[in-house]
Amino acid sequence: MSDTLYTSERITEIMKDFQQALQNADNFPKNDDPKNYRQFWVSFRGEGASLFGLTNYLLKETSVKKEKPPGAFSTDK
C-alpha cells in the first residue's frame, strides 16, 4: 500500500463526484416535492465529507511545508 493518502486518481475521483453531486442538485426541478431533495443531502454527506477530508489534508501538507525548511529533520511518524 502506498504511503500517499490521496493519489492523483483519488483526488480526481473526489472532485468529479462532488462536481456531479452539485450538478444534480442544481438541476433539481423547482416544482418537485422538496422531500425528494433528501437524495442530494445524502450525496453531500458522502462526497462533501470526502472533499472536506481532502481539503484538510492539503491544508496540513501546505502548512507543514511552510513550517519546515527544506532538508529539515522530522521526527513525525
N, C-alpha and C positions, 0 to 999 in steps of 0.2 A: 504494500500500500504506500502511496506517495505521502510525503510529509506536507504537501500542499493541500490545505483545506479547500480552497476554491481554485479548481483548474480553470483554464480559459473556456473549456466546454461547459463547465458548471455555471460559470458567470454568464455566458451567453444564454444558457437554458433559463436561468433565473430571470434575466432581463426580458427574454421573449415571452415567458409565461406571464410575467407581470404586465407587459405591454398588451398581451392578448386579453387578460382579465380587465384591463382598463377599457379596451375597445368594446368588449362585450357589455360592460356596464354602461358605457357611453351610448351604445346602440339600443339600450333597453327602451321599449316602446313607452311613450308617455301615458298612453291610455290603458296600459296593462295594470293589473292588480298589484299594488305596492308590496303585498306579501310575497310576490314572486321575486322580489329583489333579494331575497334571502340567499339565492344561489351565488350572488356576487359577493355578499358578505362572507360566505364560506370560502369563496375563492380568494378573497383578500386576506383572510386569516392564514391561508396556506402560502400563496405567492408573496403576500405582503411580509409575512414573517421571514421568508427566505431572503427577500430583498433587504429587510432590516438587518438580518444577520450578516449579510454580505457587506452592507454599509458599515456596520460596527467593526467588522474585520478589517476593512480597508482603512478606516479611520485609525484603528490601533496600529496597523502596519505603517501608516504615514507618520504618526506621532513617534513611533519607535525610531524610525529612520531620522527624524529631525533631532531627537534627543541624543543619539549616539553618533559620534564622529566616525567616519569611515575607518574600518580596521579595528574598532574598539572591541575589547574583550567582553564577552557576555557570559553571565552565569545563569541566564534563563534556561529552563529545562522544558 
